[in-house]
């Protein structure tokens, strides 16, 4: 039995890269929520912008997770 180390390395690199990207996007969503709360407590500002940022970031994270589940579960194909 032979292992194709190149393919294994590519899968590892893509997995690590996507994981880092999802964590960064999620952190940007948390930052958007913090901006929303700060603007709301401060009595003005761009609270809508922070909420929109958070919503888009969390939606992107949910889409990536849903796509991953779609790829893993064979009943969805």
N, C-alpha and C positions, 0 to 999 in steps of 0.2 A: 504494500500500500504506500503510495507516494503522496506527499502533501505539497501542494503548490504554494510555496511561501510568499510568492509575489501577490497572489490573490488574497491570501490571508492578511498580508500587510495593507493592501488596498482597502479591504473591508474594515480593518481596524482604524485606518486613517480617516475614512469617511465617517465611521461611527463616532470617533472622538471629535471630529470637526462639527458634525451636526449637533452633538451634545453640547459643545461649547456655544454654538450659535443659538440654540434654544435657551440655554441659561442666560445668555446676554440679552436676548429679546424679552425673556421673562423679567429680568432685572430692569429693563427699560419700562416695562409695564408697571412694576412696583414704583419706579420713579415717577411715572405719570400719576399714579394714585397719590403719591406723596405731594406732588404739585397741586393736585386737585384739593386735597385736604388743607394744605397750606393756604391756598387762595380762598377757600371757603371760610377758614377760621380768621383770615386776615380781613375779611369783609369786602372782597373784590378781587380784581385781577382776572387772569385767564383760566378760570377753573374748568371751562369747557374744553380747552386745549389739552389739559392734563388728563381729563376723563377720556377724551378721544384717543390720546396716545395709549393709555392703559387698555382701552377696549381693543384697539387694533393689535397691540402686542399680544394680549391674551388670546385673541382670535387666531393669530398666526401660530402661537404655541399649540392651541387646541387642534388646528389643522395638521400640524406636523405629527402630533401624537395619533390622531385619527388615521393618517396615512400609514404610519408605522404599524398600527393594529391591523389595517387593511392588508398590508404586506405579509404579516405574520399569520393571520387566521385564514386557513384555506377555504372555509365556507363562504367567505366574502368574494371569492373570485368566480 
